[in-house]
Amino acid sequence: MEVKNYLEDIVLRIADTLVKKDEDFCKCEHCRADVITYSLNHLKPKYASNIKGHALTAVDIESEQIQAEVTVQVLKAIEQVKKHPHH
Ligand SMILES: [Zn+2]
């Protein structure tokens, strides 16, 4: 059995989309990683166990509410990283 934080997949997907859309945002690997870590650190993890490829979870990880929460947090992360880049 595997237990993982499903939010990681959602954050990765949304962060990649938003970073690509933002023309002012630095495209280096470091800034992308900063956006992802900042977002994950500010969101409540959503763990689910996975048995033989079937995700068993009490929360609907693809729900619009979760996508919206992640989008808000990723946008905040992008602003933070723009102000204080670590590269
Ligand atoms: Zn950078």
PDB file of the backbone (N, CA, C, O) and the ligand in Angstrom, with CONECT records:
HET     ZN  A 101       1
ATOM      1  N   MET A   1       0.829  -1.197   0.000  1.00  0.00           N
ATOM      2  CA  MET A   1       0.000   0.000   0.000  1.00  0.00           C
ATOM      3  C   MET A   1       0.869   1.254   0.000  1.00  0.00           C
ATOM      4  O   MET A   1       1.927   1.309   0.627  1.00  0.00           O
ATOM      5  N   GLU A   2       0.400   2.220  -0.699  1.00  0.00           N
ATOM      6  CA  GLU A   2       1.162   3.459  -0.846  1.00  0.00           C
ATOM      7  C   GLU A   2       0.289   4.610  -0.334  1.00  0.00           C
ATOM      8  O   GLU A   2      -0.887   4.717  -0.681  1.00  0.00           O
ATOM      9  N   VAL A   3       0.887   5.461   0.492  1.00  0.00           N
ATOM     10  CA  VAL A   3       0.149   6.636   0.961  1.00  0.00           C
ATOM     11  C   VAL A   3       0.819   7.867   0.388  1.00  0.00           C
ATOM     12  O   VAL A   3       2.026   8.057   0.544  1.00  0.00           O
ATOM     13  N   LYS A   4       0.043   8.695  -0.268  1.00  0.00           N
ATOM     14  CA  LYS A   4       0.669   9.893  -0.807  1.00  0.00           C
ATOM     15  C   LYS A   4      -0.230  11.101  -0.676  1.00  0.00           C
ATOM     16  O   LYS A   4      -1.442  10.986  -0.500  1.00  0.00           O
ATOM     17  N   ASN A   5       0.393  12.260  -0.766  1.00  0.00           N
ATOM     18  CA  ASN A   5      -0.326  13.521  -0.702  1.00  0.00           C
ATOM     19  C   ASN A   5      -0.756  13.883  -2.130  1.00  0.00           C
ATOM     20  O   ASN A   5       0.062  14.299  -2.950  1.00  0.00           O
ATOM     21  N   TYR A   6      -2.029  13.722  -2.402  1.00  0.00           N
ATOM     22  CA  TYR A   6      -2.530  13.947  -3.755  1.00  0.00           C
ATOM     23  C   TYR A   6      -2.487  15.407  -4.181  1.00  0.00           C
ATOM     24  O   TYR A   6      -2.580  15.733  -5.364  1.00  0.00           O
ATOM     25  N   LEU A   7      -2.345  16.269  -3.196  1.00  0.00           N
ATOM     26  CA  LEU A   7      -2.268  17.689  -3.496  1.00  0.00           C
ATOM     27  C   LEU A   7      -1.019  17.996  -4.339  1.00  0.00           C
ATOM     28  O   LEU A   7      -1.019  18.932  -5.139  1.00  0.00           O
ATOM     29  N   GLU A   8       0.043  17.198  -4.152  1.00  0.00           N
ATOM     30  CA  GLU A   8       1.286  17.432  -4.903  1.00  0.00           C
ATOM     31  C   GLU A   8       1.025  17.431  -6.411  1.00  0.00           C
ATOM     32  O   GLU A   8       1.517  18.296  -7.135  1.00  0.00           O
ATOM     33  N   ASP A   9       0.248  16.453  -6.873  1.00  0.00           N
ATOM     34  CA  ASP A   9      -0.037  16.353  -8.311  1.00  0.00           C
ATOM     35  C   ASP A   9      -0.804  17.572  -8.805  1.00  0.00           C
ATOM     36  O   ASP A   9      -0.520  18.120  -9.870  1.00  0.00           O
ATOM     37  N   ILE A  10      -1.795  17.984  -7.994  1.00  0.00           N
ATOM     38  CA  ILE A  10      -2.632  19.118  -8.393  1.00  0.00           C
ATOM     39  C   ILE A  10      -1.802  20.401  -8.406  1.00  0.00           C
ATOM     40  O   ILE A  10      -1.906  21.203  -9.334  1.00  0.00           O
ATOM     41  N   VAL A  11      -0.969  20.592  -7.364  1.00  0.00           N
ATOM     42  CA  VAL A  11      -0.134  21.799  -7.293  1.00  0.00           C
ATOM     43  C   VAL A  11       0.842  21.836  -8.475  1.00  0.00           C
ATOM     44  O   VAL A  11       1.015  22.883  -9.099  1.00  0.00           O
ATOM     45  N   LEU A  12       1.472  20.711  -8.782  1.00  0.00           N
ATOM     46  CA  LEU A  12       2.413  20.657  -9.903  1.00  0.00           C
ATOM     47  C   LEU A  12       1.734  21.072 -11.198  1.00  0.00           C
ATOM     48  O   LEU A  12       2.277  21.864 -11.967  1.00  0.00           O
ATOM     49  N   ARG A  13       0.550  20.536 -11.433  1.00  0.00           N
ATOM     50  CA  ARG A  13      -0.164  20.807 -12.678  1.00  0.00           C
ATOM     51  C   ARG A  13      -0.560  22.282 -12.769  1.00  0.00           C
ATOM     52  O   ARG A  13      -0.327  22.938 -13.784  1.00  0.00           O
ATOM     53  N   ILE A  14      -1.165  22.792 -11.685  1.00  0.00           N
ATOM     54  CA  ILE A  14      -1.638  24.178 -11.710  1.00  0.00           C
ATOM     55  C   ILE A  14      -0.468  25.153 -11.738  1.00  0.00           C
ATOM     56  O   ILE A  14      -0.521  26.157 -12.449  1.00  0.00           O
ATOM     57  N   ALA A  15       0.594  24.872 -10.972  1.00  0.00           N
ATOM     58  CA  ALA A  15       1.766  25.754 -10.958  1.00  0.00           C
ATOM     59  C   ALA A  15       2.388  25.832 -12.356  1.00  0.00           C
ATOM     60  O   ALA A  15       2.742  26.919 -12.814  1.00  0.00           O
ATOM     61  N   ASP A  16       2.522  24.701 -13.028  1.00  0.00           N
ATOM     62  CA  ASP A  16       3.120  24.706 -14.369  1.00  0.00           C
ATOM     63  C   ASP A  16       2.295  25.557 -15.336  1.00  0.00           C
ATOM     64  O   ASP A  16       2.845  26.325 -16.126  1.00  0.00           O
ATOM     65  N   THR A  17       0.976  25.412 -15.266  1.00  0.00           N
ATOM     66  CA  THR A  17       0.100  26.177 -16.154  1.00  0.00           C
ATOM     67  C   THR A  17       0.221  27.674 -15.881  1.00  0.00           C
ATOM     68  O   THR A  17       0.369  28.467 -16.810  1.00  0.00           O
ATOM     69  N   LEU A  18       0.158  28.063 -14.594  1.00  0.00           N
ATOM     70  CA  LEU A  18       0.164  29.486 -14.256  1.00  0.00           C
ATOM     71  C   LEU A  18       1.526  30.124 -14.504  1.00  0.00           C
ATOM     72  O   LEU A  18       1.599  31.272 -14.944  1.00  0.00           O
ATOM     73  N   VAL A  19       2.609  29.390 -14.226  1.00  0.00           N
ATOM     74  CA  VAL A  19       3.957  29.922 -14.446  1.00  0.00           C
ATOM     75  C   VAL A  19       4.188  30.161 -15.947  1.00  0.00           C
ATOM     76  O   VAL A  19       4.802  31.155 -16.332  1.00  0.00           O
ATOM     77  N   LYS A  20       3.697  29.253 -16.781  1.00  0.00           N
ATOM     78  CA  LYS A  20       3.847  29.397 -18.234  1.00  0.00           C
ATOM     79  C   LYS A  20       3.063  30.599 -18.753  1.00  0.00           C
ATOM     80  O   LYS A  20       3.511  31.303 -19.658  1.00  0.00           O
ATOM     81  N   LYS A  21       1.883  30.825 -18.165  1.00  0.00           N
ATOM     82  CA  LYS A  21       1.018  31.932 -18.595  1.00  0.00           C
ATOM     83  C   LYS A  21       1.602  33.284 -18.219  1.00  0.00           C
ATOM     84  O   LYS A  21       1.392  34.272 -18.924  1.00  0.00           O
ATOM     85  N   ASP A  22       2.340  33.334 -17.102  1.00  0.00           N
ATOM     86  CA  ASP A  22       2.858  34.592 -16.583  1.00  0.00           C
ATOM     87  C   ASP A  22       4.168  34.951 -17.277  1.00  0.00           C
ATOM     88  O   ASP A  22       5.221  34.387 -16.982  1.00  0.00           O
ATOM     89  N   GLU A  23       4.077  35.910 -18.217  1.00  0.00           N
ATOM     90  CA  GLU A  23       5.264  36.213 -19.033  1.00  0.00           C
ATOM     91  C   GLU A  23       6.379  36.886 -18.235  1.00  0.00           C
ATOM     92  O   GLU A  23       7.551  36.785 -18.600  1.00  0.00           O
ATOM     93  N   ASP A  24       6.019  37.576 -17.144  1.00  0.00           N
ATOM     94  CA  ASP A  24       7.037  38.254 -16.333  1.00  0.00           C
ATOM     95  C   ASP A  24       7.763  37.298 -15.393  1.00  0.00           C
ATOM     96  O   ASP A  24       8.810  37.631 -14.837  1.00  0.00           O
ATOM     97  N   PHE A  25       7.200  36.119 -15.225  1.00  0.00           N
ATOM     98  CA  PHE A  25       7.775  35.230 -14.231  1.00  0.00           C
ATOM     99  C   PHE A  25       9.003  34.516 -14.774  1.00  0.00           C
ATOM    100  O   PHE A  25       9.012  34.023 -15.901  1.00  0.00           O
ATOM    101  N   CYS A  26      10.048  34.474 -13.934  1.00  0.00           N
ATOM    102  CA  CYS A  26      11.297  33.809 -14.313  1.00  0.00           C
ATOM    103  C   CYS A  26      11.033  32.337 -14.604  1.00  0.00           C
ATOM    104  O   CYS A  26      10.284  31.673 -13.888  1.00  0.00           O
ATOM    105  N   LYS A  27      11.665  31.833 -15.675  1.00  0.00           N
ATOM    106  CA  LYS A  27      11.380  30.455 -16.087  1.00  0.00           C
ATOM    107  C   LYS A  27      12.431  29.458 -15.569  1.00  0.00           C
ATOM    108  O   LYS A  27      12.470  28.314 -16.023  1.00  0.00           O
ATOM    109  N   CYS A  28      13.278  29.882 -14.625  1.00  0.00           N
ATOM    110  CA  CYS A  28      14.318  28.961 -14.176  1.00  0.00           C
ATOM    111  C   CYS A  28      13.735  27.907 -13.235  1.00  0.00           C
ATOM    112  O   CYS A  28      12.676  28.100 -12.638  1.00  0.00           O
ATOM    113  N   GLU A  29      14.438  26.810 -13.119  1.00  0.00           N
ATOM    114  CA  GLU A  29      13.994  25.653 -12.343  1.00  0.00           C
ATOM    115  C   GLU A  29      13.837  26.000 -10.857  1.00  0.00           C
ATOM    116  O   GLU A  29      12.971  25.465 -10.165  1.00  0.00           O
ATOM    117  N   HIS A  30      14.701  26.910 -10.387  1.00  0.00           N
ATOM    118  CA  HIS A  30      14.687  27.289  -8.977  1.00  0.00           C
ATOM    119  C   HIS A  30      13.394  28.028  -8.609  1.00  0.00           C
ATOM    120  O   HIS A  30      12.789  27.752  -7.573  1.00  0.00           O
ATOM    121  N   CYS A  31      12.982  28.954  -9.453  1.00  0.00           N
ATOM    122  CA  CYS A  31      11.771  29.729  -9.178  1.00  0.00           C
ATOM    123  C   CYS A  31      10.534  28.843  -9.273  1.00  0.00           C
ATOM    124  O   CYS A  31       9.600  29.005  -8.489  1.00  0.00           O
ATOM    125  N   ARG A  32      10.515  27.918 -10.214  1.00  0.00           N
ATOM    126  CA  ARG A  32       9.403  26.983 -10.350  1.00  0.00           C
ATOM    127  C   ARG A  32       9.299  26.128  -9.082  1.00  0.00           C
ATOM    128  O   ARG A  32       8.207  25.918  -8.554  1.00  0.00           O
ATOM    129  N   ALA A  33      10.450  25.636  -8.600  1.00  0.00           N
ATOM    130  CA  ALA A  33      10.475  24.815  -7.389  1.00  0.00           C
ATOM    131  C   ALA A  33      10.012  25.625  -6.179  1.00  0.00           C
ATOM    132  O   ALA A  33       9.311  25.102  -5.313  1.00  0.00           O
ATOM    133  N   ASP A  34      10.404  26.904  -6.116  1.00  0.00           N
ATOM    134  CA  ASP A  34       9.986  27.769  -5.002  1.00  0.00           C
ATOM    135  C   ASP A  34       8.466  27.941  -4.978  1.00  0.00           C
ATOM    136  O   ASP A  34       7.853  27.925  -3.911  1.00  0.00           O
ATOM    137  N   VAL A  35       7.863  28.106  -6.156  1.00  0.00           N
ATOM    138  CA  VAL A  35       6.403  28.261  -6.235  1.00  0.00           C
ATOM    139  C   VAL A  35       5.719  26.993  -5.722  1.00  0.00           C
ATOM    140  O   VAL A  35       4.745  27.058  -4.973  1.00  0.00           O
ATOM    141  N   ILE A  36       6.241  25.853  -6.134  1.00  0.00           N
ATOM    142  CA  ILE A  36       5.629  24.578  -5.729  1.00  0.00           C
ATOM    143  C   ILE A  36       5.769  24.349  -4.219  1.00  0.00           C
ATOM    144  O   ILE A  36       4.803  23.958  -3.563  1.00  0.00           O
ATOM    145  N   THR A  37       6.956  24.586  -3.667  1.00  0.00           N
ATOM    146  CA  THR A  37       7.131  24.368  -2.214  1.00  0.00           C
ATOM    147  C   THR A  37       6.317  25.362  -1.402  1.00  0.00           C
ATOM    148  O   THR A  37       5.706  24.990  -0.400  1.00  0.00           O
ATOM    149  N   TYR A  38       6.301  26.623  -1.823  1.00  0.00           N
ATOM    150  CA  TYR A  38       5.525  27.628  -1.098  1.00  0.00           C
ATOM    151  C   TYR A  38       4.049  27.215  -1.076  1.00  0.00           C
ATOM    152  O   TYR A  38       3.407  27.251  -0.026  1.00  0.00           O
ATOM    153  N   SER A  39       3.527  26.830  -2.215  1.00  0.00           N
ATOM    154  CA  SER A  39       2.116  26.441  -2.301  1.00  0.00           C
ATOM    155  C   SER A  39       1.818  25.247  -1.399  1.00  0.00           C
ATOM    156  O   SER A  39       0.844  25.255  -0.645  1.00  0.00           O
ATOM    157  N   LEU A  40       2.659  24.225  -1.483  1.00  0.00           N
ATOM    158  CA  LEU A  40       2.426  23.021  -0.674  1.00  0.00           C
ATOM    159  C   LEU A  40       2.514  23.327   0.820  1.00  0.00           C
ATOM    160  O   LEU A  40       1.768  22.754   1.614  1.00  0.00           O
ATOM    161  N   ASN A  41       3.413  24.218   1.201  1.00  0.00           N
ATOM    162  CA  ASN A  41       3.560  24.562   2.620  1.00  0.00           C
ATOM    163  C   ASN A  41       2.372  25.363   3.143  1.00  0.00           C
ATOM    164  O   ASN A  41       2.163  25.429   4.354  1.00  0.00           O
ATOM    165  N   HIS A  42       1.603  25.963   2.265  1.00  0.00           N
ATOM    166  CA  HIS A  42       0.468  26.777   2.701  1.00  0.00           C
ATOM    167  C   HIS A  42      -0.875  26.091   2.480  1.00  0.00           C
ATOM    168  O   HIS A  42      -1.927  26.685   2.719  1.00  0.00           O
ATOM    169  N   LEU A  43      -0.840  24.868   2.033  1.00  0.00           N
ATOM    170  CA  LEU A  43      -2.085  24.130   1.819  1.00  0.00           C
ATOM    171  C   LEU A  43      -2.125  22.922   2.749  1.00  0.00           C
ATOM    172  O   LEU A  43      -1.089  22.347   3.084  1.00  0.00           O
ATOM    173  N   LYS A  44      -3.322  22.550   3.154  1.00  0.00           N
ATOM    174  CA  LYS A  44      -3.454  21.365   3.992  1.00  0.00           C
ATOM    175  C   LYS A  44      -3.265  20.127   3.116  1.00  0.00           C
ATOM    176  O   LYS A  44      -3.931  19.989   2.090  1.00  0.00           O
ATOM    177  N   PRO A  45      -2.354  19.219   3.515  1.00  0.00           N
ATOM    178  CA  PRO A  45      -2.152  18.031   2.676  1.00  0.00           C
ATOM    179  C   PRO A  45      -3.405  17.165   2.605  1.00  0.00           C
ATOM    180  O   PRO A  45      -4.190  17.098   3.551  1.00  0.00           O
ATOM    181  N   LYS A  46      -3.572  16.509   1.467  1.00  0.00           N
ATOM    182  CA  LYS A  46      -4.705  15.599   1.325  1.00  0.00           C
ATOM    183  C   LYS A  46      -4.158  14.210   1.025  1.00  0.00           C
ATOM    184  O   LYS A  46      -3.878  13.863  -0.123  1.00  0.00           O
ATOM    185  N   TYR A  47      -4.015  13.432   2.083  1.00  0.00           N
ATOM    186  CA  TYR A  47      -3.424  12.111   1.934  1.00  0.00           C
ATOM    187  C   TYR A  47      -4.480  11.098   1.533  1.00  0.00           C
ATOM    188  O   TYR A  47      -5.640  11.177   1.938  1.00  0.00           O
ATOM    189  N   ALA A  48      -4.049  10.160   0.739  1.00  0.00           N
ATOM    190  CA  ALA A  48      -4.936   9.071   0.362  1.00  0.00           C
ATOM    191  C   ALA A  48      -4.098   7.822   0.208  1.00  0.00           C
ATOM    192  O   ALA A  48      -2.937   7.883  -0.196  1.00  0.00           O
ATOM    193  N   SER A  49      -4.691   6.699   0.532  1.00  0.00           N
ATOM    194  CA  SER A  49      -3.965   5.452   0.329  1.00  0.00           C
ATOM    195  C   SER A  49      -4.345   4.907  -1.037  1.00  0.00           C
ATOM    196  O   SER A  49      -5.443   5.133  -1.544  1.00  0.00           O
ATOM    197  N   ASN A  50      -3.419   4.199  -1.598  1.00  0.00           N
ATOM    198  CA  ASN A  50      -3.584   3.709  -2.948  1.00  0.00           C
ATOM    199  C   ASN A  50      -3.345   2.195  -2.946  1.00  0.00           C
ATOM    200  O   ASN A  50      -2.229   1.748  -2.685  1.00  0.00           O
ATOM    201  N   ILE A  51      -4.357   1.427  -3.226  1.00  0.00           N
ATOM    202  CA  ILE A  51      -4.198  -0.018  -3.267  1.00  0.00           C
ATOM    203  C   ILE A  51      -4.411  -0.501  -4.703  1.00  0.00           C
ATOM    204  O   ILE A  51      -5.481  -0.314  -5.283  1.00  0.00           O
ATOM    205  N   LYS A  52      -3.380  -1.120  -5.260  1.00  0.00           N
ATOM    206  CA  LYS A  52      -3.414  -1.623  -6.636  1.00  0.00           C
ATOM    207  C   LYS A  52      -3.967  -0.602  -7.628  1.00  0.00           C
ATOM    208  O   LYS A  52      -4.809  -0.909  -8.472  1.00  0.00           O
ATOM    209  N   GLY A  53      -3.466   0.612  -7.495  1.00  0.00           N
ATOM    210  CA  GLY A  53      -3.833   1.637  -8.465  1.00  0.00           C
ATOM    211  C   GLY A  53      -5.179   2.301  -8.236  1.00  0.00           C
ATOM    212  O   GLY A  53      -5.550   3.202  -8.988  1.00  0.00           O
ATOM    213  N   HIS A  54      -5.924   1.879  -7.211  1.00  0.00           N
ATOM    214  CA  HIS A  54      -7.208   2.528  -6.948  1.00  0.00           C
ATOM    215  C   HIS A  54      -7.068   3.503  -5.790  1.00  0.00           C
ATOM    216  O   HIS A  54      -6.777   3.105  -4.662  1.00  0.00           O
ATOM    217  N   ALA A  55      -7.270   4.748  -6.070  1.00  0.00           N
ATOM    218  CA  ALA A  55      -7.170   5.761  -5.019  1.00  0.00           C
ATOM    219  C   ALA A  55      -8.389   5.675  -4.116  1.00  0.00           C
ATOM    220  O   ALA A  55      -9.529   5.765  -4.571  1.00  0.00           O
ATOM    221  N   LEU A  56      -8.127   5.501  -2.835  1.00  0.00           N
ATOM    222  CA  LEU A  56      -9.213   5.476  -1.862  1.00  0.00           C
ATOM    223  C   LEU A  56      -9.129   6.753  -1.064  1.00  0.00           C
ATOM    224  O   LEU A  56      -8.179   6.956  -0.308  1.00  0.00           O
ATOM    225  N   THR A  57     -10.094   7.597  -1.220  1.00  0.00           N
ATOM    226  CA  THR A  57      -9.987   8.876  -0.549  1.00  0.00           C
ATOM    227  C   THR A  57     -11.345   9.411  -0.137  1.00  0.00           C
ATOM    228  O   THR A  57     -12.352   9.202  -0.815  1.00  0.00           O
ATOM    229  N   ALA A  58     -11.347  10.090   0.964  1.00  0.00           N
ATOM    230  CA  ALA A  58     -12.592  10.669   1.474  1.00  0.00           C
ATOM    231  C   ALA A  58     -12.871  12.001   0.794  1.00  0.00           C
ATOM    232  O   ALA A  58     -14.013  12.458   0.744  1.00  0.00           O
ATOM    233  N   VAL A  59     -11.822  12.616   0.273  1.00  0.00           N
ATOM    234  CA  VAL A  59     -12.021  13.901  -0.389  1.00  0.00           C
ATOM    235  C   VAL A  59     -11.937  13.728  -1.891  1.00  0.00           C
ATOM    236  O   VAL A  59     -11.158  12.921  -2.399  1.00  0.00           O
ATOM    237  N   ASP A  60     -12.733  14.481  -2.577  1.00  0.00           N
ATOM    238  CA  ASP A  60     -12.674  14.445  -4.031  1.00  0.00           C
ATOM    239  C   ASP A  60     -11.565  15.388  -4.480  1.00  0.00           C
ATOM    240  O   ASP A  60     -11.746  16.605  -4.518  1.00  0.00           O
ATOM    241  N   ILE A  61     -10.406  14.805  -4.821  1.00  0.00           N
ATOM    242  CA  ILE A  61      -9.235  15.632  -5.111  1.00  0.00           C
ATOM    243  C   ILE A  61      -9.387  16.422  -6.410  1.00  0.00           C
ATOM    244  O   ILE A  61      -8.642  17.374  -6.641  1.00  0.00           O
ATOM    245  N   GLU A  62     -10.324  16.046  -7.245  1.00  0.00           N
ATOM    246  CA  GLU A  62     -10.498  16.792  -8.487  1.00  0.00           C
ATOM    247  C   GLU A  62     -11.626  17.816  -8.369  1.00  0.00           C
ATOM    248  O   GLU A  62     -12.012  18.429  -9.364  1.00  0.00           O
ATOM    249  N   SER A  63     -12.152  18.003  -7.166  1.00  0.00           N
ATOM    250  CA  SER A  63     -13.289  18.909  -7.009  1.00  0.00           C
ATOM    251  C   SER A  63     -12.904  20.349  -7.339  1.00  0.00           C
ATOM    252  O   SER A  63     -11.748  20.747  -7.196  1.00  0.00           O
ATOM    253  N   GLU A  64     -13.892  21.114  -7.781  1.00  0.00           N
ATOM    254  CA  GLU A  64     -13.639  22.502  -8.161  1.00  0.00           C
ATOM    255  C   GLU A  64     -13.149  23.325  -6.986  1.00  0.00           C
ATOM    256  O   GLU A  64     -12.348  24.246  -7.148  1.00  0.00           O
ATOM    257  N   GLN A  65     -13.639  22.983  -5.793  1.00  0.00           N
ATOM    258  CA  GLN A  65     -13.234  23.731  -4.609  1.00  0.00           C
ATOM    259  C   GLN A  65     -11.729  23.577  -4.355  1.00  0.00           C
ATOM    260  O   GLN A  65     -11.036  24.550  -4.060  1.00  0.00           O
ATOM    261  N   ILE A  66     -11.244  22.356  -4.474  1.00  0.00           N
ATOM    262  CA  ILE A  66      -9.814  22.119  -4.252  1.00  0.00           C
ATOM    263  C   ILE A  66      -8.980  22.788  -5.341  1.00  0.00           C
ATOM    264  O   ILE A  66      -7.950  23.399  -5.053  1.00  0.00           O
ATOM    265  N   GLN A  67      -9.422  22.675  -6.586  1.00  0.00           N
ATOM    266  CA  GLN A  67      -8.708  23.337  -7.689  1.00  0.00           C
ATOM    267  C   GLN A  67      -8.633  24.851  -7.440  1.00  0.00           C
ATOM    268  O   GLN A  67      -7.608  25.482  -7.696  1.00  0.00           O
ATOM    269  N   ALA A  68      -9.737  25.421  -6.937  1.00  0.00           N
ATOM    270  CA  ALA A  68      -9.786  26.858  -6.676  1.00  0.00           C
ATOM    271  C   ALA A  68      -8.843  27.232  -5.536  1.00  0.00           C
ATOM    272  O   ALA A  68      -8.120  28.224  -5.629  1.00  0.00           O
ATOM    273  N   GLU A  69      -8.845  26.446  -4.463  1.00  0.00           N
ATOM    274  CA  GLU A  69      -7.938  26.701  -3.328  1.00  0.00           C
ATOM    275  C   GLU A  69      -6.487  26.679  -3.791  1.00  0.00           C
ATOM    276  O   GLU A  69      -5.694  27.549  -3.432  1.00  0.00           O
ATOM    277  N   VAL A  70      -6.153  25.670  -4.596  1.00  0.00           N
ATOM    278  CA  VAL A  70      -4.778  25.531  -5.075  1.00  0.00           C
ATOM    279  C   VAL A  70      -4.415  26.713  -5.978  1.00  0.00           C
ATOM    280  O   VAL A  70      -3.316  27.258  -5.869  1.00  0.00           O
ATOM    281  N   THR A  71      -5.317  27.106  -6.858  1.00  0.00           N
ATOM    282  CA  THR A  71      -5.056  28.221  -7.769  1.00  0.00           C
ATOM    283  C   THR A  71      -4.752  29.498  -6.984  1.00  0.00           C
ATOM    284  O   THR A  71      -3.797  30.205  -7.306  1.00  0.00           O
ATOM    285  N   VAL A  72      -5.550  29.803  -5.961  1.00  0.00           N
ATOM    286  CA  VAL A  72      -5.341  30.998  -5.137  1.00  0.00           C
ATOM    287  C   VAL A  72      -3.946  30.954  -4.500  1.00  0.00           C
ATOM    288  O   VAL A  72      -3.212  31.942  -4.520  1.00  0.00           O
ATOM    289  N   GLN A  73      -3.599  29.810  -3.943  1.00  0.00           N
ATOM    290  CA  GLN A  73      -2.319  29.669  -3.252  1.00  0.00           C
ATOM    291  C   GLN A  73      -1.139  29.757  -4.233  1.00  0.00           C
ATOM    292  O   GLN A  73      -0.109  30.350  -3.911  1.00  0.00           O
ATOM    293  N   VAL A  74      -1.284  29.178  -5.405  1.00  0.00           N
ATOM    294  CA  VAL A  74      -0.200  29.222  -6.400  1.00  0.00           C
ATOM    295  C   VAL A  74       0.006  30.663  -6.880  1.00  0.00           C
ATOM    296  O   VAL A  74       1.142  31.089  -7.087  1.00  0.00           O
ATOM    297  N   LEU A  75      -1.088  31.415  -7.058  1.00  0.00           N
ATOM    298  CA  LEU A  75      -0.962  32.818  -7.468  1.00  0.00           C
ATOM    299  C   LEU A  75      -0.226  33.624  -6.395  1.00  0.00           C
ATOM    300  O   LEU A  75       0.614  34.465  -6.717  1.00  0.00           O
ATOM    301  N   LYS A  76      -0.540  33.369  -5.120  1.00  0.00           N
ATOM    302  CA  LYS A  76       0.167  34.021  -4.020  1.00  0.00           C
ATOM    303  C   LYS A  76       1.648  33.658  -4.066  1.00  0.00           C
ATOM    304  O   LYS A  76       2.513  34.518  -3.905  1.00  0.00           O
ATOM    305  N   ALA A  77       1.928  32.384  -4.286  1.00  0.00           N
ATOM    306  CA  ALA A  77       3.309  31.906  -4.348  1.00  0.00           C
ATOM    307  C   ALA A  77       4.072  32.611  -5.455  1.00  0.00           C
ATOM    308  O   ALA A  77       5.222  33.005  -5.263  1.00  0.00           O
ATOM    309  N   ILE A  78       3.443  32.772  -6.615  1.00  0.00           N
ATOM    310  CA  ILE A  78       4.093  33.430  -7.755  1.00  0.00           C
ATOM    311  C   ILE A  78       4.452  34.878  -7.375  1.00  0.00           C
ATOM    312  O   ILE A  78       5.549  35.346  -7.679  1.00  0.00           O
ATOM    313  N   GLU A  79       3.530  35.577  -6.714  1.00  0.00           N
ATOM    314  CA  GLU A  79       3.796  36.947  -6.273  1.00  0.00           C
ATOM    315  C   GLU A  79       4.987  36.998  -5.309  1.00  0.00           C
ATOM    316  O   GLU A  79       5.874  37.841  -5.444  1.00  0.00           O
ATOM    317  N   GLN A  80       4.991  36.074  -4.329  1.00  0.00           N
ATOM    318  CA  GLN A  80       6.074  36.013  -3.343  1.00  0.00           C
ATOM    319  C   GLN A  80       7.427  35.763  -4.006  1.00  0.00           C
ATOM    320  O   GLN A  80       8.411  36.437  -3.699  1.00  0.00           O
ATOM    321  N   VAL A  81       7.466  34.802  -4.905  1.00  0.00           N
ATOM    322  CA  VAL A  81       8.736  34.430  -5.546  1.00  0.00           C
ATOM    323  C   VAL A  81       9.226  35.570  -6.450  1.00  0.00           C
ATOM    324  O   VAL A  81      10.430  35.799  -6.562  1.00  0.00           O
ATOM    325  N   LYS A  82       8.296  36.279  -7.090  1.00  0.00           N
ATOM    326  CA  LYS A  82       8.665  37.436  -7.909  1.00  0.00           C
ATOM    327  C   LYS A  82       9.336  38.514  -7.063  1.00  0.00           C
ATOM    328  O   LYS A  82      10.319  39.132  -7.473  1.00  0.00           O
ATOM    329  N   LYS A  83       8.765  38.725  -5.843  1.00  0.00           N
ATOM    330  CA  LYS A  83       9.300  39.752  -4.949  1.00  0.00           C
ATOM    331  C   LYS A  83      10.641  39.333  -4.357  1.00  0.00           C
ATOM    332  O   LYS A  83      11.555  40.146  -4.222  1.00  0.00           O
ATOM    333  N   HIS A  84      10.745  38.049  -4.006  1.00  0.00           N
ATOM    334  CA  HIS A  84      11.964  37.552  -3.346  1.00  0.00           C
ATOM    335  C   HIS A  84      12.506  36.321  -4.063  1.00  0.00           C
ATOM    336  O   HIS A  84      12.407  35.214  -3.534  1.00  0.00           O
ATOM    337  N   PRO A  85      13.070  36.485  -5.242  1.00  0.00           N
ATOM    338  CA  PRO A  85      13.614  35.299  -5.938  1.00  0.00           C
ATOM    339  C   PRO A  85      14.901  34.807  -5.264  1.00  0.00           C
ATOM    340  O   PRO A  85      15.687  35.606  -4.754  1.00  0.00           O
ATOM    341  N   HIS A  86      15.104  33.500  -5.268  1.00  0.00           N
ATOM    342  CA  HIS A  86      16.293  32.916  -4.624  1.00  0.00           C
ATOM    343  C   HIS A  86      17.376  32.493  -5.610  1.00  0.00           C
ATOM    344  O   HIS A  86      18.399  31.934  -5.213  1.00  0.00           O
ATOM    345  N   HIS A  87      17.154  32.756  -6.886  1.00  0.00           N
ATOM    346  CA  HIS A  87      18.159  32.313  -7.861  1.00  0.00           C
ATOM    347  C   HIS A  87      19.359  33.256  -7.894  1.00  0.00           C
ATOM    348  O   HIS A  87      20.298  33.033  -8.658  1.00  0.00           O
TER     349      HIS A  87
HETATM  350 ZN    ZN A 101      14.576  32.230 -11.403  1.00  0.00          ZN2+
END
